[in-house]
Amino acid sequence: MKRILSALLAITLATFALFTFASCKKDASYTIAVPNDPTNEARALLLLEANGIIKLKEGVGINATIKDIAENPQNIQFVEIEAAQLPLKLKDVDFAVINSNYAIPANLNPTRDAVLLEDSYSAYSNILAVKEGNEQSAKTRALVAALGSRAVAEFIATEYGGAVISVVENPGDGFDADLDYSALNGQTITVAASPTPHAEILEVAKGLLAQKGITLDIKVYSDYVQPNRVVESGECDANYFQHTPYLDNFNEENNTHIVSVAAIHVEPMGLYCKLISGTSVKQ
C-alpha cells in the first residue's frame, strides 16, 4: 500500500507540510464533519475555503451550505453533525470543524491541536443579547459595563491562552459612570449562558456587580435554543452564548425579537484531525 505522506488532504504541500498523516489510505476520500446548524455550517465552510480546501459558489458567504460547494478537488465527503457532538464524533471521521466552546471541554486546545484555526472574524463575535426594548435598561447597562471590563478581558487572555479572544476595544473598570447603581442595589440580573466559556466569563462579571449589591444569576444551558426562548419570554434578562449571524437566523425562523447590545469575545473555529499528534479526545 502506498504510504501517503501528504499534508492536509494533499492539497498544497507548501501550506500543509507540517501536518502529516500517521496512517495509509488508498483510493479513499476523506470525511470532514461540520456543524449542522445553518450559520456555523457556513462558518466551517468559509474556513475550509479560506485555506484552499474547497471553493464555494460566488456570493453565498455566511449563508453557505454543503450544497453550495462549487469545487471539491479532493472529493471530500461532508458529514453534518450537531455542533455539540462534533468532539465525540471526531474519532469516526478524518476531520471535524469544531467551535472552541465545544473543543475546550473535550480537551482540544485550539491553539495547539487545531490543524487550521479561523481568524478573529468580527461577524462571529459572541454577543450579549437582550429582548428588543431593553437595550438601555439599567440592568443591561450594568451588565454591558461589567462584561466590558479590564477584569474580564484579562481573565479571557489568561484563562484561555488565545482559544478565546476578547474583542472589547477599550475595556473599562466594569462600571457605567452614568448609571445610578443605588437603584439596582438588591436586584438580580438573570443571564442564560452556555457552560464554556460564557458562564465562566460571567463569574468575573458577577464579582464586579456584587460590589454594587447586584446579584448575577447565571442560568447554564447546553443547547442553542433555550437561551433565546427564555429571553424572549422574559424569564431571563439577557443571554450570552451566540454570535450575530446565529441570532439573526434564529429571530427570522422563530419570530423572536432579541437584539445584540455588546460584542464580548470571539471563539476561533478550528479544523481538527484525529490523527494529528497531540490531539486528545474524550471518549
N, C-alpha and C positions, 0 to 999 in steps of 0.2 A: 504494500500500500504506500502510495506516495505521501510523504510527510509534508504537511502544509505548514511552512514556517513563514506564513504571511503576517502582515499587520492586520489591523481590524478589518475584517471582511475582505481582505486583499484588494482594497480599493486603491489606495495610494501608499506605496511603501515609504515614501518620504515623510508623509504625515503621521503614519501609524506604526512606524518601525519599532517602537518601544513595546508594543503590545502583541506578544507572540502567544499563539495557542499552544496548549500543552497536550493536545490530542490530535488525531488524524481524522480527516473527513475526505470522502471521495464521492464525487458526483452527487453531492447533497447540498441543499440550500440551508441558509442559516435562518433561525427564528428569532424575532425580536418581539417581546411583549411590550405593549403600550397601554396607557390608561384608557378606559372605555368611555369616560365622560367627555363630552364634546370639546371643551376648552383645553383640557390637559392632553387630550389626544393630539390636538393641533399643535400644542406647545412641544410635545415629544417629536412630532414630525418635522417641525421647524428646526429643532436641534439637529436632527439627522440630516436635513437638507443643508444647514449651515456648514456641516462638516463633509459635504460631498458624497454622502451615502445614498441619498435618493434625490429626486427633483420633483417638486410639486407643480401642479398646474399654475399658470400665471395668475396672480391676484388673489389666490384663496386665503393667504395669510392666516390669521388666528381662527378661521373657520374651517381649516383643512381637516379632512378625514383620510383614511387609507384609500378611499375611492378617488381621491384627488392626486394620487401619486402618478406622475407623468412618466418618470424614468426610474427603473429599478434594476440597474445593471447586474447586481449580484443575485437577482431572483430571490430576494429575502421574503420569507413568509412572516406576515404580521399576525400577532395574536392580541386581541383586545381583552383586557382584564381589568376588573375593578381596581382602582389605584391603590387601595389599602392592602390588596392581596398580592401586589407585584413582588415584594421581597420574598414571600413564601414561594412564589411560582418561579423565581429565578433559577432554581435547581432543575426545572423542567424545560427550560428554553436556553438558547445560546446567550441571549442578551435581554435586558429589560431596561426600559426608561422609567426611572423612579423619582418621585418627588422627594426632596430632602426630609420633609416631615415624616415620611414613612421609612426612608432609608436609615435615618439615625437610630430609631428604636430597634431596628433589625441588625444593629452592629455594622452597618455600612457607613464608612466615613467618606462623605462626598469628595473631600479634598485629597484623600488617599486612594480610595478604591474605585472611583468613577473613571472609566476609560475616556469619556468625554464629559465635560461639565459646561452647562449653559452659562452664558454671560448674564450679568445682572440686568435683564430686560425690565424697564420701568413698567411695562404693561402688566407684568406679573408680580408686582409688589403686593405683599399681603397687607390687607387693609383693616382698619377699624370701621365697622358699619353700624348704622342705626336706622330705625324706621323714618321714612320721609316726614319732615316736620319737626324732628327732634335734633336737627343738626346743630343748633345753637343753644340747646338746653344747658342748664348749669351742670348737670351730670355728664353730659357729653363733653363739654369744655374741660371739666376736671380730668376726665379720662384721657382725652387727647393730650393734655399737658403732661400727665404722668407717663404715658407711653412715649412721648416725645422728649423724654428727659435724657440727660447725660448718663444717669444711673442705668437706664435701660440699654442705651447704646453701648455702654461699657460692658454690661452683662452679656449682651449678644456677642460682642467681639471676643470676650474671654471664654465664655461657655462653649461656643460652637466653632471657634477657630476657622472661620471662613465658610463653614457649611450653611450658616445663616448670616446674612449681612444687613446691617441697619441701613435704611435709606433716608433717615431723618437728616436733613442737611445742616441744621443749626440746633442741636439738642439744647434744651434749657434746663432749668433747675427742677422741673417737674410740676411747677405751679403756674397758673394763669394769673398774671398780676392784676387783671381787670375783673376777676371773679370774686364774688362775696362768698368765701368759703364758710363763714359762720352760718349761712343759711343752709349749708349742706351738712353741718355737724350733726352726727347722729343718724344720718341717712345711709341707705345701702344702694350701691350700684351693682346690677347683676349683668354679667357678661358670659355669653356662650362661647366656648373655645374648644379647639382640638387639643389633644394632650401635649404633643411635641411639635414645635417649640412654644406654641401660643400660650398655653396655660402656665408654662414655666416663666415666660416673659412677664405675664400678668402678675405673677407673685412679686416681682420687683415693683411694679406699679402699685400693688396692694400696700406695700410698706410705705410708699410716699403718701398715698391717700389716707392711710391711718394717722399720719401726722396731723391731718386736718379733721380727725374724728369721723372720717368716712369709711364705711365698710365696703370692701370689694368682694362680692360673692362670685366666684368663678365656677361656672357650670361646665363640666367637661363632657364633650360628645365625641364619638368615634366616627361619625358619618358626616357627609357634606349637605345633608338635607335639614335635619332638625335645628341646627343653629340659626338658619334663616327663618324657619317656621316660628320659633319661639320669639324672635324679634318682631316679626310681623304681627303676632298675636298680642304682643305687649308683655309676655311672660318674662322676657329679658330686655334690658335697656339697650344692649349692644351685642355684637359678636365680633370675633377676631379669629379668623381661620382661613379666609379665602382671598383670591385676587379679583380685580375688577372684571376681567372677561368672564369669569365664572359667575359672578354676581349678576352681570348684565343678562347672561343667558338664563339664569335662574328666575330673575324677575319676569322675563319675557314668557317663559314656559309656565310660570305659576301665578302670574298676575299679582305679584307681590310688589311692595313699594319700599325697598331698602336701598339706602344710599351710602356711599363711602364718605367718611369725614377725615380720614388721615391714612397715609401710607406709612407703614412702620418698618417692614423689613422685606427682604426677598430671600427665597429658598431656591438656589440654583438646582434645576433638574439635571440629573445625570444619567448617563448610559453605563450600565454595569454588566460585567461578564462573569459567569460562574467559574470560568477557567483562569481568570486573572489572579496571579499570586497576591495574597493579602486580603482577598475578599472573604468575609465571614458572614454566613447567612444562618440565622436561627432556624432550626428545623422544627 
